Amino acid sequence: MVYSPPLKDMRFVLQHIAGMEDIAQFPAYAHATPDVVEAVLEEAAKLAEEVWAPTNITGDTQTSTISGNEVKTPDGFKEAYTKFAEGGWNALVCSSEFGGQNLPWALGMAVNEMWQSANLALSLCPLLTQAAIEAIEKWGTEEHKKIYLEKIVSGVWTGTMQLTEPQAGTDLAAIRTTAKKTSDHYLLKGQKIFITYGEHGMVQNIIHLVLAHIDGLPDGNDGLGLFIVPKFLVNADGSLGKRNDVKAVSLEHKLGIHGSPTCVMMYGEGEGAVGYLVGEAGKGLRCMFTMMNNARIGVGLQGVALAERSYQQALGYARDRIQCFKLGDKSGKRVAIIEHADVRRMLLTMKATTEASRALAYYAGGMIDRMRQEKDPARAQLAASRVDLLTPLVKAWSTDLAVETASLGIQVHGGMGFIEETGAAQYYRDARILPIYEGTNGIQSNDLVFRKVLRDNGAEAKRFMEEMKTFLKNFAQKPSDDLDVIAGALTKSIAALEETTNWMLTNAKSNTEALAASAVPYLRIFSTVAGGYMLAKMAYAAHQSLFTDGDEADYYNAKLMTARFFAEALLPQVYGLMSPVMGGHRTVMQISNEQF
């Protein structure tokens, strides 16, 4: 169960998909030179492999525990986090204004993948901390930034995102936690559930970002505010003051991510928890979505990370496990199961989908960099529109694939995969939360259809498809059997995506329930085509590289074969999904509640 960061693949994707060379041309990223990027990847790999990965099984078996109001994380978690923070890793992509290193988000995607593969449960702490940084940096006052950001960016303090309540779930308009104005702050009372790292002993202070209803404002979304609620109040000189009126009262017992403390938090058992409004009163949802969108891309990357970890373990097992004869071999020699056709099919499916989802996630990271650094407003807006479109794809598709890949990983192990000692089952259990949290994948699908495609009458979706078709014209310049097959399959799948997208636009006003019922298979079509496009880009780059770097011929040929497998074996799924999108919704809406 050793984890080895796939640095060669990461470099390849950063170069040919994210476009690191172009990103480094932005003045703010001038220090992201090739030697710096390489040093960052190498050092992150060491920490992930040697320090974080050994804590993964410990976290799964020990779990986090609570005694009174104190939460204890599994052995090794605090030490691993401390080395992470001391190494400046929490500050990697943060603004230099607050002590960050201001390196590109695309590079951050690769580094974060390593933490998440090494120990997903531990990596959740900096993931939510990054979301808190984003919210305070965008919506906080100058005083908020001065008091909190440097400590959070450094990793000396961590952050949380606190939205959900027992009666509310996804329906945030039903939130009952209240915030009442008093003097220069608010007092919060209420309960939050499913709070990742809401309490732990790894740092001095925890800065909670809490969504609450503001006393005196209307019920529903228009009455919400987002509040900074520190575990310990912060004095004017930056030192820690008294404990705030907020605490963890219990931990959830979960299917997976056992090492991560998922807390039930209680606010205001006394006078009330002191909180400071971030942004405007009544605009809490707007502020919250800054955190949510950041976390959604991060969760999609978690899907990539777990798929990679599961694939590595399945591949290692398949190479070592000797069982049966190779089909057609009369010698009587027993072979490793990697020689068996169905095992090879499963491994290649795991490899292809993991590489495709990684490329899509890094591509999104590159677009975030362009969105933030482009000086031309029109170009910046184009990048922002692409990030908006990609967010539900990265979150939903990558996490669905993580569950499927982890399941295949168990299957490759056979009966041993169902035994906890092999470790394969942990990836499946850990992966199962990913399609649920930070907005279920059904919500992501609705977001894609109603907020991304319909909002601009399909303009950005069509622009993305035109980009794919324009790229395919390059294939004709480099004739190759592999590239011909990839181009032909991708061309047909883009046509299928165009047809289903046009159906969505045509039915937008007359049949909205049909669109909602069709949203999940539509997102699967869109994501599969986008993933095929990513692999096609990598196949083209690999084909080009064969002429200039013969020493890596095996690697580049593997890229071509992986993309061809995806084109031949997985892209055809989109044709079967067209019918559920454009017709399968009928019975979904016609069957009565009593007939279920």
Stockholm file with secondary structure:
# STOCKHOLM 1.0

chainA/1-596         MVYSPPLKDMRFVLQHIAGMEDIAQFPAYAHATPDVVEAVLEEAAKLAEEVWAPTNITGDTQTSTISGNEVKTPDGFKEAYTKFAEGGWNALVCSSEFGGQNLPWALGMAVNEMWQSANLALSLCPLLTQAAIEAIEKWGTEEHKKIYLEKIVSGVWTGTMQLTEPQAGTDLAAIRTTAKKTSDHYLLKGQKIFITYGEHGMVQNIIHLVLAHIDGLPDGNDGLGLFIVPKFLVNADGSLGKRNDVKAVSLEHKLGIHGSPTCVMMYGEGEGAVGYLVGEAGKGLRCMFTMMNNARIGVGLQGVALAERSYQQALGYARDRIQCFKLGDKSGKRVAIIEHADVRRMLLTMKATTEASRALAYYAGGMIDRMRQEKDPARAQLAASRVDLLTPLVKAWSTDLAVETASLGIQVHGGMGFIEETGAAQYYRDARILPIYEGTNGIQSNDLVFRKVLRDNGAEAKRFMEEMKTFLKNFAQKPSDDLDVIAGALTKSIAALEETTNWMLTNAKSNTEALAASAVPYLRIFSTVAGGYMLAKMAYAAHQSLFTDGDEADYYNAKLMTARFFAEALLPQVYGLMSPVMGGHRTVMQISNEQF
#=GR chainA/1-596 SS CCCCCCHHHHHHHIIIIICHHHHTTSGGGTTCCHHHHHHHHHHHHHHIIIIITTHHHHHHHHCCEEETTEEECCTTHHHHHHHHHHTTGGGTTSCGGGTCCCCCHHHHHHHHHHHHHHCHHHHHHHHHHHHHHHHHHHHSCHHHIIIIIHHHHHTSEEEEEECCCTTTTTCGGGCCCEEEEETTEEEEEEEEEEEETSSCSSSSEEEEEEEEEETTSCSSGGGEEEEEEESEEECTTSCEEEECSEEEEEECCCSSCTTSCEEEEEECSSSCEEEEEESCTTCHHHHHHHHHHHHHHHHHHHHHHHHHHHHHHHHHHHHHCEEEECTTCCSCCEEEGGGSHHHHHHHHHHHHHHHHHHHHHHHHHHHHHHHHHCSSHHHHHHHHHHHHHHHHHHHHHHHHHHHHHHHHHHHHHGGGGGSGGGSHHHHHHHHTTTTTSSSCHHHHHHIIIIIIITTTTTHHHHHHHHHHHHHHGGGGGSCCHHHHHHHHHHHHHHHHHHHHHHHHHHTTTTCHHHHHHHHHHHHHHHHHHHHHHHHHHHHHHHHHHTTTCGGGHHHHHHHHHHHHHIIIIITTHHHHHHHHHHTTHHHHHHSCGGGC
#=GC SS_cons         CCCCCCHHHHHHHIIIIICHHHHTTSGGGTTCCHHHHHHHHHHHHHHIIIIITTHHHHHHHHCCEEETTEEECCTTHHHHHHHHHHTTGGGTTSCGGGTCCCCCHHHHHHHHHHHHHHCHHHHHHHHHHHHHHHHHHHHSCHHHIIIIIHHHHHTSEEEEEECCCTTTTTCGGGCCCEEEEETTEEEEEEEEEEEETSSCSSSSEEEEEEEEEETTSCSSGGGEEEEEEESEEECTTSCEEEECSEEEEEECCCSSCTTSCEEEEEECSSSCEEEEEESCTTCHHHHHHHHHHHHHHHHHHHHHHHHHHHHHHHHHHHHHCEEEECTTCCSCCEEEGGGSHHHHHHHHHHHHHHHHHHHHHHHHHHHHHHHHHCSSHHHHHHHHHHHHHHHHHHHHHHHHHHHHHHHHHHHHHGGGGGSGGGSHHHHHHHHTTTTTSSSCHHHHHHIIIIIIITTTTTHHHHHHHHHHHHHHGGGGGSCCHHHHHHHHHHHHHHHHHHHHHHHHHHTTTTCHHHHHHHHHHHHHHHHHHHHHHHHHHHHHHHHHHTTTCGGGHHHHHHHHHHHHHIIIIITTHHHHHHHHHHTTHHHHHHSCGGGC
//
